[in-house]
């Protein structure tokens, strides 16, 4: 690795990773990747389609590592809380969440007892966490959550965009 990359272990070398990412951006010219480096390819595609398809003023994409944009609220016990979301349009009071089939255990694909080794939870537990979060977004914040599943997007992007158009315009 030292000969090829100049570091003994680039998995631990954040500075090298940053330099390599910037080099890839210069080579590819992909400014979208530069803006949101820690989001999934699926999420980037959805957000890019949203911004190209609709003229959305005052909306933002949230990248939890880079932009740290979040929606703050006070819970029922008076504690300060926050919710980091994928895409938020305050004018329309809509949050768009991009749920990857694997990470959110799409119920059309995974049974409720499926054990997610990375999250160390069953699909049912993951769905409960997602439902609780969606409840907070709707009930505590008064914002309508709209979930885009990766499988739905890949199979029928046009239908998803039509549904989003009804909500956003």
C-alpha positions in Angstrom: 0.0 0.0 0.0 2.9 2.4 0.8 4.2 2.0 -2.8 0.9 2.5 -4.5 -0.9 5.0 -2.2 1.8 6.5 0.0 0.2 5.3 3.3 0.4 2.0 5.2 -3.3 1.6 5.8 -5.6 4.1 4.0 -8.6 2.8 5.8 -7.4 4.6 8.9 -6.0 7.6 7.2 -8.7 10.2 7.0 -6.5 12.8 5.4 -5.6 10.4 2.5 -9.3 9.6 2.1 -10.2 13.3 1.8 -7.4 13.9 -0.7 -8.4 10.8 -2.7 -12.1 12.0 -2.7 -11.1 15.4 -3.9 -8.9 13.8 -6.6 -11.8 11.7 -7.8 -14.0 14.8 -7.9 -11.5 16.6 -10.1 -11.2 13.7 -12.4 -14.9 12.9 -12.7 -16.2 16.5 -12.4 -19.1 15.2 -10.3 -19.8 18.2 -8.1 -23.0 16.4 -6.8 -20.7 13.9 -5.1 -18.6 16.7 -3.7 -21.6 18.3 -2.2 -22.9 15.2 -0.5 -20.1 12.7 -0.1 -21.6 10.4 2.6 -25.0 9.8 1.1 -25.9 6.7 -0.8 -26.0 6.6 -4.6 -29.8 6.0 -4.4 -30.3 9.0 -2.1 -28.2 11.2 -4.3 -30.2 10.1 -7.4 -33.5 10.9 -5.7 -32.4 14.3 -4.4 -30.8 15.2 -7.8 -34.1 14.2 -9.5 -36.1 16.4 -7.1 -34.0 19.4 -7.6 -34.0 19.0 -11.4 -37.7 18.1 -11.7 -39.1 20.7 -9.4 -38.2 24.3 -8.6 -38.0 24.1 -4.9 -37.2 27.2 -3.0 -35.9 27.0 0.5 -35.6 23.2 0.5 -32.5 21.5 1.6 -30.8 18.1 1.4 -29.4 16.9 4.7 -26.0 15.2 4.8 -25.6 14.2 8.4 -21.7 14.3 8.3 -21.1 17.3 6.2 -23.9 19.8 6.4 -25.3 19.0 9.9 -28.7 20.4 9.0 -31.4 19.1 11.2 -34.8 19.9 12.5 -34.9 20.7 16.2 -37.9 20.3 18.5 -38.8 20.0 22.1 -40.2 16.6 23.2 -43.3 16.1 25.4 -41.0 16.1 28.5 -39.4 19.5 27.5 -36.1 18.1 26.4 -34.3 19.5 23.3 -34.2 16.9 20.6 -33.2 16.8 16.9 -34.1 14.9 13.8 -31.7 14.6 10.9 -33.6 14.0 7.6 -32.7 13.4 4.0 -34.6 16.2 2.3 -36.7 18.9 3.9 -39.0 21.5 2.3 -40.2 23.8 5.1 -42.5 25.8 2.8 -44.5 22.7 2.0 -43.9 21.1 5.5 -42.7 17.9 3.9 -39.7 15.7 4.8 -38.6 13.1 2.2 -36.7 10.1 3.5 -34.8 7.8 1.2 -35.0 4.3 2.7 -32.5 1.9 1.3 -33.9 -1.6 1.1 -31.0 -3.2 3.0 -30.5 -0.6 5.7 -34.2 -0.2 6.5 -35.2 -3.8 5.7 -37.8 -3.2 3.1 -40.9 -5.2 4.2 -41.5 -6.2 0.6 -38.1 -8.0 0.6 -37.3 -9.0 4.2 -39.4 -10.9 6.7 -40.0 -9.4 10.1 -37.7 -11.9 11.8 -34.7 -11.2 9.5 -31.7 -10.3 11.6 -29.7 -7.4 10.2 -26.1 -8.2 11.2 -24.7 -4.7 10.7 -27.4 -3.1 12.9 -27.7 -6.0 15.2 -31.5 -5.8 15.1 -34.4 -7.7 13.5 -36.3 -6.2 10.6 -39.2 -5.7 13.0 -37.1 -3.7 15.4 -35.8 -1.5 12.5 -39.3 -0.9 11.3 -40.3 0.1 14.9 -37.5 2.6 15.1 -38.4 4.1 11.6 -42.1 4.3 12.6 -41.2 6.1 15.8 -39.1 8.6 13.9 -41.8 9.1 11.3 -44.3 9.7 14.2 -42.0 12.3 15.7 -41.7 14.1 12.4 -45.5 14.1 11.9 -46.8 14.6 15.4 -44.1 16.6 17.2 -43.0 18.7 14.2 -46.2 18.7 12.2 -44.3 17.8 9.1 -45.6 15.2 6.6 -43.0 12.4 6.0 -42.8 10.9 2.6 -40.8 7.7 2.3 -39.1 6.7 -0.9 -38.1 3.0 -0.9 -35.1 2.1 -3.0 -36.9 -0.8 -4.7 -39.9 1.5 -5.6 -37.5 4.1 -7.0 -35.6 1.5 -9.1 -38.7 -0.1 -10.5 -40.9 2.9 -11.1 -39.1 6.2 -10.7 -41.8 8.1 -12.8 -44.6 7.0 -10.4 -42.7 8.1 -7.4 -41.9 11.5 -9.0 -45.7 11.9 -9.8 -46.6 11.2 -6.2 -44.0 13.7 -5.0 -45.2 16.3 -7.5 -48.7 16.2 -5.9 -47.1 16.8 -2.5 -44.5 19.4 -3.5 -46.4 21.6 -6.0 
